[in-house]
Amino acid sequence: MSHPEWLENLHLDFIGLDTRYWLADGRETRRHYLDSAASTLALRSAHHVAGELLHHYANTHSQAHFSARIANHAYAWAHEQVLQFIQADSDRYAAFFAGSGCTAPLNRLARTLAARRPERDVVLASLLEHHANDLPHRKHAGTVIHIPLTGIAPTLGAVDLAALERLLEQHRGRVNYVAISAASNVTGICNPVHEIAALAHAVDAWIVIDASQHLAHAPLAMSDTGAAERELDAVVFSGHKLYAPGSPGVAVVRRALLDGCEPDEVGGGMVEDVHLGDYRITAQFPDREEAGTPNIIGAVQLGAVLNVLQRVGMERIHTAEQQRLRQLLAGLAAIPGLRVYGDPDLDRTPRLGTVAFNLDGLDHGLVAAVLNDYHNVAVRNGCFCAHPYVRELLKPELWALDLDPDAEDAATLIQRRQGMVRASLGLYTTDEDIAALLGGIRDLRAQPEYYRAQYDADSEGNVHHREFATPTETLFDPAAALDRALAQLSASSGML
Ligand SMILES: Cc1ncc(COP(=O)(O)O)c(C=O)c1O
């Protein structure tokens, strides 16, 4: 098929776009999936590649037979796709896979970088980080100091570069690395990662980028200008947020940071030789960083996605998403009593396709439940594993309730009240999806008392519909799916 033809249809090439559910008002409609920041849907053509590879499946630690050679080739191809996707020079950077999302590589990097420079016991992370880019550094790498953001809640912006510079100067000689998200999983707000890299490098600190919320939405390269000081030292991301569910977490790391360091994990496939009293680790990347049998199928599926996205061009994907984002923000801004969090000025504070909001007087749990139960709109609500950031964004509201967001003993009370609703976009998001979200919010806004009366809240603050309860196994039951597959097997064996 020629390039433009498949390109035109790419937004349709996702599994689950036609999934339908029965709703509380008795209608059966198509799901509007607006929870891509949590996990994206699967790109069918990449899934297809993984399915084809299954016919040749073998362990990459085997060498001699055809299938082992195929598995090794495909797995190496997946690493190449990762490096190419973020323009990382393979002579200077190594890509490796770990765990099921970027949490595993972040823990790994925190341990490795702390071991590399134990005398540097401070890590700077921003206030908008997901817990995965905060807690591993607290646990393994020393004292984490949180860099403030620009602006004032609820319209906070990106990392405050002047504050970062001050912190780097104040802790000069002690900052091992700066750990920053390229984009927030709450507001979609982007950080100027290359400028941050230059500031960090000026005091010999390294820079670790959590690109989990960036790479599906906009281009990101190891260096923006080619200038060495602006180059990133490590980038991590989750394949399941990049249209490849079931794929591993990914790290791309400057080889110089890992060279000569004992890898964090040891086991099969990463040693030259093992004696009873000693062992010798291979110098080969990525082998030395990937102890044990890797997730070959998942990695190849992700490699296929990255290949497709490169062919399309991330600039093009970004431009199309920005248009849809502006449409979503404009629609939300037109709804009375709706507050969008984060600086709304896209020119001053660039954002990607993730938006967090609240409706005055309506609990975020109720909003998400009504959107799901009555409009088939899938959004997330809560604190999105970014408690400090969400608490900071909500401060004016919590103060208005006479709650002290910073008081330890207020934590539980605040926990129940704090939270937001998050809608997030993917390549497959349509105008119809956005319209369904906006229509659902307007409907709730028009008759809040009606909807409040449909739900009870439990002691945890979770809301439950009084009458409409769909047991999950009636929506999808793995045992029933297996029975169907086995019935097909019986039918086909009967035909033999
Ligand atoms: C910005 C960011 N970092 C890290 C993570 C953690 O990723 P995972 O759960 O795939 O390990 C997430 C997940 O939501 C995220 O959004």
The ligand as a MOL file (V3000), in Angstrom:
LIG
                    3D

  0  0  0     0  0            999 V3000
M  V30 BEGIN CTAB
M  V30 COUNTS 16 16 0 0 0
M  V30 BEGIN ATOM
M  V30 1 C 4.7620 10.5640 33.6650 0
M  V30 2 C 4.6960 9.1490 34.1250 0
M  V30 3 N 5.7870 8.5870 34.6350 0
M  V30 4 C 5.8050 7.3170 35.0490 0
M  V30 5 C 4.6790 6.5380 34.9860 0
M  V30 6 C 4.7290 5.1300 35.4610 0
M  V30 7 O 4.6440 4.2970 34.3800 0
M  V30 8 P 4.4200 2.7180 34.5210 0
M  V30 9 O 3.2450 2.5420 35.4220 0
M  V30 10 O 4.1740 2.3000 33.1250 0
M  V30 11 O 5.6620 2.1310 35.0760 0
M  V30 12 C 3.5010 7.0740 34.4800 0
M  V30 13 C 2.2570 6.2790 34.4380 0
M  V30 14 O 1.1740 6.7760 34.4440 0
M  V30 15 C 3.5210 8.4110 34.0310 0
M  V30 16 O 2.4250 8.9800 33.5220 0
M  V30 END ATOM
M  V30 BEGIN BOND
M  V30 1 1 1 2
M  V30 2 1 2 3
M  V30 3 2 2 15
M  V30 4 2 3 4
M  V30 5 1 4 5
M  V30 6 1 5 6
M  V30 7 2 5 12
M  V30 8 1 6 7
M  V30 9 1 7 8
M  V30 10 2 8 9
M  V30 11 1 8 10
M  V30 12 1 8 11
M  V30 13 1 12 13
M  V30 14 1 12 15
M  V30 15 2 13 14
M  V30 16 1 15 16
M  V30 END BOND
M  V30 END CTAB
M  END
